[in-house]
């Protein structure tokens, strides 16, 4: 996996988080802990998580998923279940790159 790294350590760490199935592991963990039946993430929510830098690495991802569980009313985590800070950060970076 390290050989595939093209944009530095943060890129490799965030990509490996998803390759190793940590999202699914955290979903299973919080389903058991909170008695919910979340089956996964919407495509849009997954794209947002894939774009995030994860300066806190695994712990940060776990906290994001736990926060989404608290807000999620259905069986799939959607963008509206993610923290406003995370979604606004992505909107701001998209705006910045589209105007430069």
GROMACS elastic network, one bead per residue, 0.5 to 0.9 nm:
[ bonds ]
;  ai    aj funct       b0    kb
    1     4     6  0.53938   500
    1     5     6  0.71387   500
    1    12     6  0.78835   500
    1    16     6  0.76864   500
    2     5     6  0.54003   500
    2     9     6  0.88303   500
    2    12     6  0.69820   500
    3     6     6  0.81402   500
    4    12     6  0.77563   500
    5     8     6  0.63818   500
    5     9     6  0.72673   500
    5    11     6  0.70164   500
    5    12     6  0.53245   500
    6     9     6  0.86851   500
    6    11     6  0.76774   500
    6    12     6  0.78220   500
    7    10     6  0.77455   500
    7    11     6  0.58031   500
    7    12     6  0.75508   500
    8    11     6  0.56661   500
    8    12     6  0.66053   500
    8    13     6  0.88990   500
    9    12     6  0.51052   500
    9    13     6  0.60561   500
    9    14     6  0.85828   500
   10    13     6  0.50718   500
   10    14     6  0.60496   500
   10    15     6  0.84449   500
   10    53     6  0.63397   500
   10    54     6  0.71265   500
   10    55     6  0.73696   500
   10    57     6  0.84080   500
   11    14     6  0.53315   500
   11    15     6  0.60839   500
   11    16     6  0.84607   500
   11    53     6  0.70691   500
   11    54     6  0.88404   500
   12    15     6  0.52332   500
   12    16     6  0.59522   500
   12    17     6  0.85382   500
   13    16     6  0.51732   500
   13    17     6  0.62199   500
   13    53     6  0.87946   500
   13    54     6  0.80066   500
   13    57     6  0.71022   500
   13    58     6  0.87663   500
   14    17     6  0.51800   500
   14    18     6  0.69963   500
   14    19     6  0.89950   500
   14    49     6  0.89298   500
   14    50     6  0.71909   500
   14    51     6  0.85397   500
   14    52     6  0.76693   500
   14    53     6  0.65767   500
   14    54     6  0.62683   500
   14    57     6  0.71077   500
   14    58     6  0.85718   500
   15    18     6  0.55275   500
   15    19     6  0.63293   500
   15    20     6  0.88063   500
   15    50     6  0.72114   500
   16    20     6  0.59760   500
   16    21     6  0.86010   500
   16    22     6  0.89462   500
   17    20     6  0.55606   500
   17    21     6  0.67557   500
   17    22     6  0.58014   500
   17    23     6  0.76517   500
   17    57     6  0.81876   500
   17    58     6  0.71564   500
   17    61     6  0.84282   500
   18    21     6  0.52435   500
   18    22     6  0.60099   500
   18    23     6  0.65286   500
   18    24     6  0.87769   500
   18    50     6  0.78792   500
   19    22     6  0.77982   500
   20    23     6  0.84274   500
   21    24     6  0.53626   500
   21    25     6  0.63077   500
   21    26     6  0.87555   500
   22    26     6  0.60354   500
   22    27     6  0.84183   500
   22    58     6  0.81945   500
   22    61     6  0.84382   500
   22    62     6  0.83892   500
   23    26     6  0.51617   500
   23    27     6  0.61058   500
   23    28     6  0.86352   500
   23    40     6  0.83608   500
   23    61     6  0.77778   500
   23    62     6  0.78509   500
   23    65     6  0.75507   500
   24    28     6  0.61610   500
   24    29     6  0.85196   500
   24    39     6  0.86549   500
   24    40     6  0.72413   500
   25    28     6  0.51665   500
   25    29     6  0.61379   500
   25    30     6  0.87152   500
   26    30     6  0.60985   500
   26    31     6  0.83626   500
   26    61     6  0.87057   500
   26    62     6  0.63381   500
   26    65     6  0.68720   500
   26    66     6  0.79070   500
   27    30     6  0.53032   500
   27    31     6  0.59443   500
   27    32     6  0.86007   500
   27    37     6  0.89493   500
   27    38     6  0.68425   500
   27    39     6  0.76461   500
   27    40     6  0.71915   500
   27    65     6  0.71694   500
   27    66     6  0.82690   500
   27    69     6  0.83727   500
   28    31     6  0.50704   500
   28    32     6  0.62885   500
   28    33     6  0.86003   500
   28    37     6  0.87531   500
   28    38     6  0.81752   500
   28    39     6  0.86924   500
   29    32     6  0.53971   500
   29    33     6  0.61967   500
   29    34     6  0.86213   500
   30    34     6  0.56532   500
   30    35     6  0.76904   500
   30    36     6  0.75706   500
   30    38     6  0.87303   500
   30    65     6  0.83042   500
   30    66     6  0.67560   500
   30    69     6  0.72727   500
   31    34     6  0.54259   500
   31    35     6  0.53029   500
   31    37     6  0.57877   500
   31    38     6  0.64904   500
   31    69     6  0.83609   500
   32    35     6  0.53495   500
   32    36     6  0.70592   500
   32    37     6  0.85831   500
   33    36     6  0.81020   500
   34    69     6  0.82179   500
   34    70     6  0.87337   500
   36    69     6  0.82884   500
   36    75     6  0.79261   500
   37    74     6  0.85376   500
   37    75     6  0.58842   500
   37    76     6  0.85643   500
   38    41     6  0.83499   500
   38    69     6  0.80395   500
   38    72     6  0.85055   500
   38    74     6  0.73809   500
   38    76     6  0.53571   500
   38    77     6  0.71816   500
   39    75     6  0.58335   500
   39    76     6  0.56620   500
   39    77     6  0.81797   500
   40    75     6  0.75368   500
   40    76     6  0.51746   500
   40    77     6  0.62230   500
   41    44     6  0.80156   500
   41    45     6  0.59885   500
   41    46     6  0.59476   500
   41    75     6  0.88374   500
   41    76     6  0.52220   500
   41    78     6  0.60152   500
   41    79     6  0.86881   500
   42    45     6  0.52267   500
   42    46     6  0.61855   500
   42    47     6  0.86315   500
   42    76     6  0.63822   500
   42    77     6  0.60634   500
   42    78     6  0.51755   500
   42    79     6  0.76158   500
   43    46     6  0.51240   500
   43    47     6  0.61740   500
   43    48     6  0.87367   500
   43    78     6  0.81053   500
   44    47     6  0.50898   500
   44    48     6  0.63480   500
   44    49     6  0.87741   500
   44    78     6  0.70965   500
   44    79     6  0.65724   500
   45    48     6  0.51161   500
   45    49     6  0.63169   500
   45    50     6  0.86639   500
   45    77     6  0.70264   500
   45    78     6  0.52798   500
   45    80     6  0.84972   500
   45    81     6  0.86285   500
   45    82     6  0.76664   500
   46    49     6  0.50760   500
   46    50     6  0.61143   500
   46    51     6  0.86861   500
   46    77     6  0.89011   500
   46    78     6  0.84061   500
   46    79     6  0.85605   500
   47    50     6  0.50422   500
   47    51     6  0.62896   500
   47    52     6  0.88331   500
   48    51     6  0.52477   500
   48    52     6  0.64437   500
   48    79     6  0.79288   500
   48    86     6  0.81099   500
   48    87     6  0.73133   500
   48    90     6  0.70239   500
   49    52     6  0.52753   500
   49    53     6  0.86264   500
   49    54     6  0.89743   500
   49    61     6  0.84241   500
   49    86     6  0.86117   500
   50    53     6  0.81609   500
   51    90     6  0.77122   500
   52    55     6  0.88160   500
   52    86     6  0.78868   500
   52    89     6  0.87320   500
   52    90     6  0.76662   500
   53    56     6  0.86782   500
   53    57     6  0.83110   500
   54    58     6  0.77348   500
   54    59     6  0.89842   500
   54    60     6  0.64875   500
   54    61     6  0.71245   500
   55    60     6  0.75951   500
   56    59     6  0.60273   500
   56    61     6  0.76941   500
   57    60     6  0.54418   500
   57    61     6  0.64737   500
   57    62     6  0.88933   500
   58    61     6  0.51609   500
   58    62     6  0.62375   500
   58    63     6  0.86814   500
   59    62     6  0.50656   500
   59    63     6  0.62054   500
   59    64     6  0.86690   500
   60    63     6  0.50749   500
   60    64     6  0.62078   500
   60    65     6  0.87172   500
   61    64     6  0.50797   500
   61    65     6  0.62869   500
   61    66     6  0.86262   500
   62    65     6  0.52259   500
   62    66     6  0.61334   500
   62    67     6  0.85896   500
   63    66     6  0.50505   500
   63    67     6  0.60511   500
   63    68     6  0.85278   500
   64    67     6  0.51832   500
   64    68     6  0.62238   500
   64    69     6  0.87450   500
   64    82     6  0.70002   500
   64    83     6  0.73489   500
   64    86     6  0.87360   500
   65    68     6  0.50217   500
   65    69     6  0.62607   500
   65    70     6  0.88978   500
   65    77     6  0.86055   500
   65    82     6  0.79014   500
   66    69     6  0.50727   500
   66    70     6  0.66030   500
   67    70     6  0.53167   500
   67    71     6  0.66661   500
   67    72     6  0.87016   500
   67    81     6  0.77216   500
   67    82     6  0.69999   500
   67    83     6  0.71388   500
   68    71     6  0.51969   500
   68    72     6  0.57712   500
   68    77     6  0.66115   500
   68    78     6  0.83438   500
   68    79     6  0.88513   500
   68    80     6  0.84765   500
   68    82     6  0.51110   500
   68    83     6  0.72159   500
   69    72     6  0.51264   500
   69    73     6  0.82522   500
   69    77     6  0.74381   500
   69    81     6  0.73853   500
   69    82     6  0.88427   500
   70    73     6  0.82653   500
   70    81     6  0.79977   500
   71    77     6  0.87903   500
   71    80     6  0.80787   500
   71    81     6  0.51295   500
   71    82     6  0.77275   500
   71    83     6  0.89559   500
   72    75     6  0.75678   500
   72    76     6  0.74342   500
   72    77     6  0.60464   500
   72    78     6  0.76589   500
   72    80     6  0.80389   500
   72    81     6  0.52328   500
   72    82     6  0.85901   500
   73    76     6  0.83604   500
   73    77     6  0.85329   500
   73    81     6  0.83620   500
   74    77     6  0.74457   500
   74    78     6  0.89158   500
   77    80     6  0.80284   500
   77    81     6  0.59967   500
   77    82     6  0.78033   500
   78    81     6  0.54563   500
   78    82     6  0.70946   500
   79    82     6  0.53097   500
   79    83     6  0.83601   500
   79    87     6  0.74103   500
   80    83     6  0.77129   500
   80    84     6  0.81280   500
   80    87     6  0.85818   500
   81    84     6  0.87506   500
   82    85     6  0.84564   500
   82    86     6  0.68992   500
   82    87     6  0.69399   500
   83    86     6  0.53687   500
   83    87     6  0.64768   500
   83    88     6  0.86091   500
   84    87     6  0.51323   500
   84    88     6  0.58072   500
   84    89     6  0.82874   500
   85    88     6  0.52385   500
   85    89     6  0.59968   500
   85    90     6  0.86943   500
   86    89     6  0.52279   500
   86    90     6  0.64929   500
   86    91     6  0.88471   500
   87    90     6  0.52376   500
   87    91     6  0.63028   500
   87    92     6  0.87041   500
   88    92     6  0.60338   500
   88    93     6  0.85197   500
   89    92     6  0.51775   500
   89    93     6  0.62019   500
   89    94     6  0.85828   500
   90    93     6  0.51502   500
   90    94     6  0.60476   500
   90    95     6  0.85077   500
   91    94     6  0.51146   500
   91    95     6  0.61135   500
   91    96     6  0.85746   500
   92    95     6  0.50807   500
   92    96     6  0.60941   500
   92    97     6  0.86669   500
   93    97     6  0.61704   500
   93    98     6  0.84973   500
   94    97     6  0.53085   500
   94    98     6  0.60482   500
   94    99     6  0.86669   500
   95    98     6  0.51631   500
   95    99     6  0.62462   500
   95   100     6  0.87694   500
   96    99     6  0.54934   500
   96   100     6  0.64035   500
   97   100     6  0.54509   500
